[in-house]
Protein backbone atom coordinates (compact mmCIF):
# COMPACT_ATOMS: atom_id res chain seq x y z
CA UNK A 1 0.00 0.00 0.00
CA UNK A 2 1.49 3.37 -0.93
CA UNK A 3 2.19 6.01 1.69
CA UNK A 4 1.36 9.67 1.32
CA UNK A 5 2.23 12.94 2.99
CA UNK A 6 -0.09 15.92 3.24
CA UNK A 7 1.13 19.04 1.45
CA UNK A 8 0.62 22.63 2.61
CA UNK A 9 -2.27 22.82 0.12
CA UNK A 10 -3.95 19.81 1.78
CA UNK A 11 -3.07 17.52 -1.14
CA UNK A 12 -1.78 13.97 -0.81
CA UNK A 13 1.68 13.46 -2.26
CA UNK A 14 3.14 9.95 -2.66
CA UNK A 15 6.16 9.21 -0.49
CA UNK A 16 8.99 7.58 -2.40
CA UNK A 17 10.22 4.27 -1.03
CA UNK A 18 13.82 4.36 0.20
CA UNK A 19 15.83 1.17 0.01
CA UNK A 20 18.39 0.40 2.69
CA UNK A 21 21.83 -0.73 1.57
CA UNK A 22 22.13 -2.99 4.62
CA UNK A 23 19.60 -4.70 6.87
CA UNK A 24 21.30 -3.31 9.97
CA UNK A 25 20.45 0.25 8.85
CA UNK A 26 16.76 -0.65 8.87
CA UNK A 27 17.11 -2.46 12.20
CA UNK A 28 18.87 0.51 13.81
CA UNK A 29 16.24 2.98 12.54
CA UNK A 30 13.39 0.88 13.95
CA UNK A 31 15.16 0.13 17.24
CA UNK A 32 15.92 3.83 17.76
CA UNK A 33 12.21 4.56 17.28
CA UNK A 34 10.50 1.52 18.87
CA UNK A 35 8.39 3.59 21.25
CA UNK A 36 7.02 5.78 18.45
CA UNK A 37 6.52 3.00 15.90
CA UNK A 38 5.36 0.00 17.98
CA UNK A 39 4.94 1.40 21.52
CA UNK A 40 7.49 -0.99 22.98
CA UNK A 41 10.93 -1.11 24.63
CA UNK A 42 14.09 -2.68 23.23
CA UNK A 43 15.33 -5.75 25.09
CA UNK A 44 18.14 -7.01 22.83
CA UNK A 45 19.66 -6.72 19.37
CA UNK A 46 20.75 -9.79 17.38
CA UNK A 47 19.88 -12.06 20.27
CA UNK A 48 21.59 -15.48 19.91
CA UNK A 49 19.35 -18.54 20.11
CA UNK A 50 22.13 -20.93 21.15
CA UNK A 51 24.07 -23.66 19.41
CA UNK A 52 21.12 -25.99 18.73
CA UNK A 53 18.91 -23.38 17.04
CA UNK A 54 21.94 -21.47 15.72
CA UNK A 55 20.20 -18.23 14.92
CA UNK A 56 20.04 -14.59 15.89
CA UNK A 57 16.75 -12.80 16.47
CA UNK A 58 17.13 -9.34 14.94
CA UNK A 59 15.32 -7.45 17.72
CA UNK A 60 13.66 -8.52 20.93
CA UNK A 61 11.33 -6.07 22.61
CA UNK A 62 8.72 -5.82 25.33
CA UNK A 63 5.28 -4.31 24.74
CA UNK A 64 3.62 -1.67 26.91
CA UNK A 65 1.77 -4.61 28.53
CA UNK A 66 5.03 -6.53 29.11
CA UNK A 67 4.39 -9.05 26.32
CA UNK A 68 7.35 -10.40 24.31
CA UNK A 69 7.93 -9.07 20.80
CA UNK A 70 10.11 -10.61 18.09
CA UNK A 71 11.03 -8.32 15.20
CA UNK A 72 12.66 -9.64 12.03
CA UNK A 73 13.85 -7.49 9.14
CA UNK A 74 14.65 -8.14 5.50
CA UNK A 75 16.13 -5.50 3.22
CA UNK A 76 14.52 -7.15 0.19
CA UNK A 77 11.42 -9.29 -0.37
CA UNK A 78 12.09 -12.79 0.95
CA UNK A 79 10.03 -15.95 1.32
CA UNK A 80 12.24 -16.91 4.25
CA UNK A 81 10.97 -14.13 6.50
CA UNK A 82 7.75 -15.80 7.66
CA UNK A 83 9.39 -19.21 8.15
CA UNK A 84 12.30 -17.67 10.03
CA UNK A 85 9.89 -15.74 12.26
CA UNK A 86 7.91 -18.90 13.04
CA UNK A 87 11.16 -20.66 13.93
CA UNK A 88 12.00 -17.87 16.39
CA UNK A 89 8.47 -17.90 17.80
CA UNK A 90 8.85 -21.63 18.56
CA UNK A 91 12.25 -20.93 20.13
CA UNK A 92 10.72 -18.17 22.29
CA UNK A 93 7.97 -20.47 23.56
CA UNK A 94 10.59 -23.07 24.55
CA UNK A 95 13.11 -20.60 26.04
CA UNK A 96 11.05 -18.26 28.19
CA UNK A 97 13.76 -18.10 30.84
CA UNK A 98 16.34 -16.82 28.35
CA UNK A 99 14.00 -14.00 27.33
CA UNK A 100 13.13 -13.15 30.94
CA UNK A 101 16.85 -12.91 31.83
CA UNK A 102 17.40 -10.61 28.84
CA UNK A 103 14.48 -8.41 29.98
CA UNK A 104 15.85 -8.20 33.52
CA UNK A 105 19.34 -7.38 32.26
CA UNK A 106 18.08 -4.69 29.88
CA UNK A 107 15.04 -3.20 31.61
CA UNK A 108 15.32 -4.16 35.28
CA UNK A 109 14.57 -7.06 37.58
CA UNK A 110 11.16 -5.74 38.65
CA UNK A 111 9.52 -6.46 35.26
CA UNK A 112 7.36 -9.58 35.00
CA UNK A 113 6.87 -10.84 31.45
CA UNK A 114 3.27 -11.56 30.44
CA UNK A 115 3.36 -14.64 28.19
CA UNK A 116 -0.32 -14.50 27.20
CA UNK A 117 0.40 -12.72 23.90
CA UNK A 118 3.67 -13.05 21.95
CA UNK A 119 3.82 -10.60 19.06
CA UNK A 120 5.88 -11.24 15.91
CA UNK A 121 6.60 -8.35 13.54
CA UNK A 122 8.13 -8.91 10.09
CA UNK A 123 9.45 -5.83 8.32
CA UNK A 124 10.30 -5.94 4.60
CA UNK A 125 9.69 -3.72 1.57
CA UNK A 126 7.26 -6.28 0.05
CA UNK A 127 5.74 -9.67 0.78
CA UNK A 128 4.92 -12.52 -1.55
CA UNK A 129 1.23 -13.29 -1.96
CA UNK A 130 1.79 -16.78 -0.57
CA UNK A 131 3.26 -15.35 2.65
CA UNK A 132 0.34 -12.94 3.05
CA UNK A 133 -2.09 -15.82 2.66
CA UNK A 134 -0.13 -18.16 4.94
CA UNK A 135 -0.06 -15.64 7.77
CA UNK A 136 -3.84 -15.21 7.53
CA UNK A 137 -4.38 -18.98 7.66
CA UNK A 138 -1.97 -19.74 10.54
CA UNK A 139 -3.85 -18.13 13.37
CA UNK A 140 -0.70 -16.85 15.09
CA UNK A 141 0.05 -13.22 15.77
CA UNK A 142 2.40 -12.35 12.88
CA UNK A 143 2.27 -8.82 11.56
CA UNK A 144 3.68 -8.08 8.11
C-alpha positions in Angstrom: 0.0 0.0 0.0 1.5 3.4 -0.9 2.2 6.0 1.7 1.4 9.7 1.3 2.2 12.9 3.0 -0.1 15.9 3.2 1.1 19.0 1.4 0.6 22.6 2.6 -2.3 22.8 0.1 -3.9 19.8 1.8 -3.1 17.5 -1.1 -1.8 14.0 -0.8 1.7 13.5 -2.3 3.1 10.0 -2.7 6.2 9.2 -0.5 9.0 7.6 -2.4 10.2 4.3 -1.0 13.8 4.4 0.2 15.8 1.2 0.0 18.4 0.4 2.7 21.8 -0.7 1.6 22.1 -3.0 4.6 19.6 -4.7 6.9 21.3 -3.3 10.0 20.4 0.2 8.9 16.8 -0.6 8.9 17.1 -2.5 12.2 18.9 0.5 13.8 16.2 3.0 12.5 13.4 0.9 14.0 15.2 0.1 17.2 15.9 3.8 17.8 12.2 4.6 17.3 10.5 1.5 18.9 8.4 3.6 21.2 7.0 5.8 18.4 6.5 3.0 15.9 5.4 0.0 18.0 4.9 1.4 21.5 7.5 -1.0 23.0 10.9 -1.1 24.6 14.1 -2.7 23.2 15.3 -5.7 25.1 18.1 -7.0 22.8 19.7 -6.7 19.4 20.8 -9.8 17.4 19.9 -12.1 20.3 21.6 -15.5 19.9 19.3 -18.5 20.1 22.1 -20.9 21.2 24.1 -23.7 19.4 21.1 -26.0 18.7 18.9 -23.4 17.0 21.9 -21.5 15.7 20.2 -18.2 14.9 20.0 -14.6 15.9 16.8 -12.8 16.5 17.1 -9.3 14.9 15.3 -7.5 17.7 13.7 -8.5 20.9 11.3 -6.1 22.6 8.7 -5.8 25.3 5.3 -4.3 24.7 3.6 -1.7 26.9 1.8 -4.6 28.5 5.0 -6.5 29.1 4.4 -9.1 26.3 7.4 -10.4 24.3 7.9 -9.1 20.8 10.1 -10.6 18.1 11.0 -8.3 15.2 12.7 -9.6 12.0 13.9 -7.5 9.1 14.7 -8.1 5.5 16.1 -5.5 3.2 14.5 -7.2 0.2 11.4 -9.3 -0.4 12.1 -12.8 1.0 10.0 -16.0 1.3 12.2 -16.9 4.3 11.0 -14.1 6.5 7.7 -15.8 7.7 9.4 -19.2 8.2 12.3 -17.7 10.0 9.9 -15.7 12.3 7.9 -18.9 13.0 11.2 -20.7 13.9 12.0 -17.9 16.4 8.5 -17.9 17.8 8.8 -21.6 18.6 12.2 -20.9 20.1 10.7 -18.2 22.3 8.0 -20.5 23.6 10.6 -23.1 24.5 13.1 -20.6 26.0 11.0 -18.3 28.2 13.8 -18.1 30.8 16.3 -16.8 28.4 14.0 -14.0 27.3 13.1 -13.1 30.9 16.8 -12.9 31.8 17.4 -10.6 28.8 14.5 -8.4 30.0 15.8 -8.2 33.5 19.3 -7.4 32.3 18.1 -4.7 29.9 15.0 -3.2 31.6 15.3 -4.2 35.3 14.6 -7.1 37.6 11.2 -5.7 38.6 9.5 -6.5 35.3 7.4 -9.6 35.0 6.9 -10.8 31.4 3.3 -11.6 30.4 3.4 -14.6 28.2 -0.3 -14.5 27.2 0.4 -12.7 23.9 3.7 -13.1 21.9 3.8 -10.6 19.1 5.9 -11.2 15.9 6.6 -8.3 13.5 8.1 -8.9 10.1 9.5 -5.8 8.3 10.3 -5.9 4.6 9.7 -3.7 1.6 7.3 -6.3 0.0 5.7 -9.7 0.8 4.9 -12.5 -1.5 1.2 -13.3 -2.0 1.8 -16.8 -0.6 3.3 -15.3 2.6 0.3 -12.9 3.1 -2.1 -15.8 2.7 -0.1 -18.2 4.9 -0.1 -15.6 7.8 -3.8 -15.2 7.5 -4.4 -19.0 7.7 -2.0 -19.7 10.5 -3.9 -18.1 13.4 -0.7 -16.9 15.1 0.0 -13.2 15.8 2.4 -12.4 12.9 2.3 -8.8 11.6 3.7 -8.1 8.1 
